[in-house]
Amino acid sequence: MQLPVISVPRAVPVQRERPPQENIPQTRTEREHLRSQLRDFVSELNPTPPLSMAELRRHSEEFADANGYARKFVDYIGVLLNSEVWRDSLAAVPFGRRLLLLPKCLRIEDQCPAPFDEFGLLCKQCGLCSIQDLQEEAERLGYAVLVAEGSALVMAIVQTGKIDAIVGVSCLSVLEKAFPYMDSAAIPGVAIPLLQDDCKDVTVDLDWIWEVIHLTSDDKTHRLNLDQLRQEVETWFSVESLTEILGPATSESERIAMQWLARSGKRWRPFLAVCAWKAMQEDAAAPSPDDLRKVAVAVECFHKASLVHDDIEDDDDLRYGEPALHTEHGTPVALNVGDLLLGEGYRLIGECQADDARKVAMFQAAAAGHRTLCLGQGAELCWTRDPRPLASLEVLDIFRRKTSPAFEVALQLGAEYAGSDAATARVLAAYSEALGIAYQIRDDLDDLVAGSESDDVQAMRPSLPLAIALERVKAKKEERALLEKAWRRACSSEELEQVRKIMAEYEVEDRCRTLLESYKEEAVRSLADLQNASLKGLLRRVISKIFSVEVQGWCSEFEARNVTGGEVGAEAAG
């Protein structure tokens, strides 16, 4: 096999995983949910900034009590609430009138070569930490950037009259000390708290920083609640709603197909189609039209059809923790239902009230995605007839053809139905490619945990960790022979456990995570040429939503809150 032409983006630093301090929610999903709740709270409260410290504390305690949060979270809630109050004001300030303030403790202190002057850290762009990427992007947009602490320095810059808004990253204690200065200046400020306060090698919710520094009033979706939108899309896949959209099932095949559509799933693809359409509307909060529901269900029809066929081809007995369709109804019935779902998807597109040119473009996008996906699956199936080791580039190319097309079809259909142009389509193609590869890398990382539902290592399918492991062992003959045996699908269960140990020894997971972050960043960078600010902003936020960490179990405090009726709303990512 000739090595495919596929680009690997430059490596993006991966933050060390460190638990947040105890007065900050422990998982990113919990923190994102809290921010979503605060956004709704501020929308209803509609306060006029600036808020005094007393007002801020009062509202924070009120919010905490109403939503079942312990009082130890009040300071964190207060910072987020104040940022949410200023959010629209910041969005209205041009990038060139904003200051991005980053703390020097984001660097890797023991390895950082950067010196300091009276204004702070002078980044050497060594690529070891996230400061370089944040500074480069902010300065490209027009921000002034400081990597330093100290409210006096910040206020001196504010007093020059050249800065009208601040995006600040710091620990809770520093943010509390800076509040009186910000309050007296009445300058819009959004603060992103660090997750630790020990001033060395700290971590932060990087996706949140990226979202805020790109915040602009040109983005009409920046107030759109993505959690609520995803919940709305989910309601379209009840049997009752599907009956309304598809029409009543008049045969056993239709009944099985409808039940399969309604069965569990993360609904990322129909969600993406709806996001693309919403971003191109004057009023993103307007009700979704019936035709948009048809487009979303068509996207899921295509996806669920591919899962039916994949499970048969890969001999997988389970899907969503339940019997796969062919396991439950037999292979002939499952094949026929998969084909029926493909037909239903095209039928729904044809029923949309779009002009003929738009429908043709939508049909072409769906057909092109279907074809590419089949070629990717075909490459893997042909490999199974004569399995051999694959290079990481070859595995990534299979990801590009197997996983990315479904994301692209979803986005292209939603955007095309909204009236997008060829330039937008090109950006969506590049974005989808990077997003799909990142998504599949994340699935491969999940497979490193033995016992997952669909384990490519155990099933001995082409796997990025397996490819990287083989590339890293190099001259060690015994380990190399074992990995090559795994590629030939000839390992016993005991030998596969040895393969996992080799992967751990050679830090394969770290390399995969670096590639995952690099492709996520590549997806973000692909949006640079997008002219629609709302679509650009929404797709940037979608990345964070898709790759949020699944919560496997709440801490006792959050579990107790759920018992008393407080809603957490954790969602599985992926």
C-alpha angles and dihedrals in degrees: 000000000000113000109257123240102249128144123230110207120229114278117271117210113255117218118238110250108246125163115249120246113275096258091062123071108261104229132050090234090057091048093048091050091050090051090050091051091048091051090057091043093053091044090057095040093046095191123186113238140265100058119196119236090254093052091046093051092046093051092043093053091046090052093046093050094045093051100039099251119150117248091247087075094055096097091051090046090050093055092049093045093052090049091051091051090055095041098100092043091053091048090058094054114092115245090243091062096052133094123212111204116195127181119239089226089076086077124087095254099200093053104030112118095189120119127213134235131180090286097051138256119007101210114221092199093236092153095231096118141023096259093087095054094044093048094046094050095044092049090047088057091048104261124144106234130205126181099199146092127237132096092216092061092047093049091048088057092046090052091058086074093231097103122067101170140021134212105196132187117194146121121284094254094055092045090053091052092048094050097086091053092049090044093053092047092046088213119155110257134174115195126200110197121221114238094232133035102205093103097232131094091340126177133223139182094271095185088060091055091050090050094050098046089054093046112130136162087233086074103083091189099059089103094045112119104227093191091057091045092052091049089052091052090049091058089061090068100062113113089248094053093043089052089055093048100038099028126247119312109252097177139040091251091055091047092052091046092051092048090050091052090050093048120104120299139140094244092213093143099053087041090056092050090053092046091054091051094044093051091057096053126095089228109036091184094058116119116275112254121234092250091058088057088053091052091049093049090046089056091051090047090058092046096047091047090055090050092053091053094041092053091053094046093045094042091235113164097193136057123176088356091299133093112291115245094258090047091054101039106017131260099276093052092045092051091051093048090050090053090046091054090053089053091047091053093054091043092055092050090051091052094055116112094238126126118266095258091053092048092050090051091049092049090048092050092050093046094047091050092047091051095048092047091052091050090052093048089045092055090055093045092050088050090056090061090059107012118198136155115290126206117240090251090057091050091048089051090055088052090050092055100035105041109019097061094065091055091047093049090051094050095041093050093049093045095042091051087052092051105261125172135232094266091056090048091055092052092047090052092054092043092049093050093055093040093051093049091049090048092053092046088055089052090051090051089053088053090061085074104082115234099035115146097250108027114180091189093054092041089046096230123151105293133182093219089053091050093048092047092054091048091052102047090062109161100012098111101193095049091043091051091051093050091048088051089053090052089052088054091239103118125118121227090260091052091049089057087055088051089055090051091052089051090052093047093053094044092240091159091058091052091049091050090051090052090046092054091044093055091045088053090046089056090052093047092050088066093064093096095046110116097196106087093195094052091045093051095044095049090050090054092045091063091059091047095051095047099043111129118262112242108229095184137354122240114253092264094056091043089054090050091053091052090056091051101264108144118227099173099204114182133196112247123223 
